[in-house]
């Protein structure tokens, strides 16, 4: 039988993912509302456990529902997808750079396997060099801040 603490801990991470993703999207939408862009596309963020880069079922479900299905509609404009890989500060910087590269490449491969062309996908990876600076962490606990930094940011832009 699972302890109450174990059950609560298993619920916190998925809720954190949802909370951080929603806040991330809202912050970008607010930021974009102050500009006069012709096309407002959402920004999505995938989060990872420590030392992981593989896409989980939750990641692929999220990508399929919010990226693949949404931007392959017949009336969608031609788009570029920018992927940015990041890591937390656990481990040395060379390892974290490689980890962020693996994360972003896994997302790019998934998008390619769903019909996107290599030319439509632009990747960058930063390791731990660009930590999350917005105040979206669930708390000031170091584990939450590190969790917010283990991410791939997906930004979609119209091609003119």
C-alpha positions as CSV (number, residue, x, y, z in Angstrom):
1,X,0.0,0.0,0.0
2,X,1.4,3.4,-1.0
3,X,1.8,5.9,1.7
4,X,-0.1,9.2,1.6
5,X,3.2,11.1,1.2
6,X,4.2,9.0,-1.8
7,X,0.8,9.6,-3.4
8,X,1.0,13.3,-2.8
9,X,4.5,13.5,-4.3
10,X,3.4,11.6,-7.4
11,X,0.6,14.2,-7.9
12,X,2.8,17.3,-7.3
13,X,5.1,16.8,-10.4
14,X,2.2,16.5,-13.0
15,X,0.4,19.4,-11.4
16,X,3.6,21.4,-11.5
17,X,3.9,20.6,-15.3
18,X,0.4,21.9,-16.0
19,X,0.9,24.9,-13.8
20,X,4.2,25.9,-15.3
21,X,3.0,25.3,-18.9
22,X,-0.2,27.4,-18.4
23,X,1.8,30.2,-16.8
24,X,4.4,30.0,-19.5
25,X,1.8,30.3,-22.2
26,X,-0.1,33.1,-20.4
27,X,3.1,35.1,-19.9
28,X,4.1,34.8,-23.5
29,X,0.5,35.7,-24.7
30,X,0.7,38.8,-22.5
31,X,4.1,39.7,-23.8
32,X,2.9,39.2,-27.4
33,X,-0.2,41.3,-26.8
34,X,2.0,44.4,-26.4
35,X,3.5,43.9,-29.9
36,X,1.8,44.3,-33.3
37,X,2.7,40.9,-34.8
38,X,0.5,39.7,-37.6
39,X,0.3,36.1,-36.3
40,X,0.1,35.1,-32.7
41,X,1.2,31.5,-32.2
42,X,1.5,29.9,-28.8
43,X,4.7,28.9,-27.1
44,X,4.7,25.5,-25.4
45,X,7.1,24.1,-22.8
46,X,7.9,20.4,-22.1
47,X,9.5,19.6,-18.7
48,X,11.8,16.7,-17.9
49,X,13.0,14.8,-14.8
50,X,16.6,15.1,-13.8
51,X,19.1,13.5,-16.3
52,X,16.4,12.5,-18.8
53,X,15.9,13.5,-22.4
54,X,13.6,10.8,-23.8
55,X,10.0,11.8,-24.7
56,X,7.5,10.3,-22.3
57,X,4.0,9.3,-23.3
58,X,2.8,12.5,-21.6
59,X,5.2,14.6,-23.8
60,X,4.2,12.9,-27.0
61,X,0.5,13.2,-26.1
62,X,1.0,16.9,-25.4
63,X,3.0,17.5,-28.6
64,X,0.3,15.6,-30.7
65,X,-2.6,17.4,-29.1
66,X,-1.2,21.0,-28.9
67,X,1.3,21.1,-31.8
68,X,0.6,18.4,-34.4
69,X,-3.2,18.6,-34.5
70,X,-3.4,22.4,-34.0
71,X,-0.9,23.6,-36.6
72,X,-1.6,21.0,-39.3
73,X,-5.1,22.3,-39.9
74,X,-5.7,23.2,-43.6
75,X,-6.2,26.9,-42.8
76,X,-2.9,27.2,-40.8
77,X,-0.3,29.4,-42.3
78,X,3.1,28.0,-43.3
79,X,5.1,27.8,-40.0
80,X,8.6,27.5,-38.6
81,X,9.0,25.7,-35.3
82,X,11.8,26.9,-33.1
83,X,13.0,24.4,-30.4
84,X,15.2,25.5,-27.5
85,X,16.7,22.9,-25.2
86,X,17.7,23.7,-21.6
87,X,18.9,21.9,-18.5
88,X,19.3,22.6,-14.8
89,X,22.6,23.2,-13.0
90,X,23.0,19.6,-11.8
91,X,26.2,18.1,-13.3
92,X,28.9,19.8,-15.3
93,X,28.2,22.3,-18.0
94,X,29.5,20.0,-20.9
95,X,27.1,17.2,-19.8
96,X,24.2,19.7,-19.5
97,X,24.9,21.1,-22.9
98,X,24.7,17.5,-24.4
99,X,21.6,16.7,-22.4
100,X,19.8,19.9,-23.6
101,X,20.8,18.9,-27.2
102,X,19.4,15.4,-26.8
103,X,16.1,16.8,-25.4
104,X,15.6,19.2,-28.3
105,X,16.7,16.6,-30.9
106,X,14.1,14.1,-29.5
107,X,11.4,16.7,-30.0
108,X,12.6,17.5,-33.5
109,X,12.6,13.8,-34.4
110,X,9.1,13.4,-33.1
111,X,7.9,16.4,-35.2
112,X,9.7,15.0,-38.3
113,X,8.1,11.6,-37.8
114,X,4.7,13.4,-37.9
115,X,5.3,15.1,-41.2
116,X,7.3,18.3,-40.5
117,X,10.2,19.0,-42.8
118,X,13.7,19.4,-41.5
119,X,13.7,23.0,-43.0
120,X,10.6,23.8,-40.8
121,X,12.4,22.9,-37.6
122,X,15.1,25.1,-36.1
123,X,16.9,23.9,-33.0
124,X,19.1,25.5,-30.4
125,X,20.3,24.2,-27.1
126,X,21.8,26.1,-24.2
127,X,22.5,23.6,-21.4
128,X,22.3,25.5,-18.1
129,X,23.3,28.9,-19.6
130,X,19.8,30.3,-19.9
131,X,17.9,29.6,-16.7
132,X,14.2,30.3,-16.4
133,X,14.0,33.9,-15.1
134,X,10.2,34.4,-15.0
135,X,8.7,33.9,-11.6
136,X,6.8,30.7,-12.4
137,X,8.3,28.3,-10.0
138,X,5.7,26.7,-7.7
139,X,7.9,27.7,-4.8
140,X,11.3,29.0,-4.1
141,X,12.6,25.5,-3.4
142,X,15.7,24.6,-5.3
143,X,14.1,21.4,-6.6
144,X,11.2,23.4,-8.2
145,X,13.6,25.9,-9.7
146,X,15.7,23.2,-11.2
147,X,12.6,21.4,-12.5
148,X,11.5,24.6,-14.3
149,X,14.9,24.7,-16.0
150,X,14.8,21.1,-17.4
151,X,12.8,22.0,-20.5
152,X,12.3,22.3,-24.2
153,X,10.6,25.5,-25.3
154,X,8.6,25.2,-28.6
155,X,8.0,28.5,-30.4
156,X,6.0,28.7,-33.6
157,X,6.2,31.5,-36.1
158,X,4.6,32.3,-39.5
159,X,6.8,32.2,-42.6
160,X,6.1,35.2,-44.8
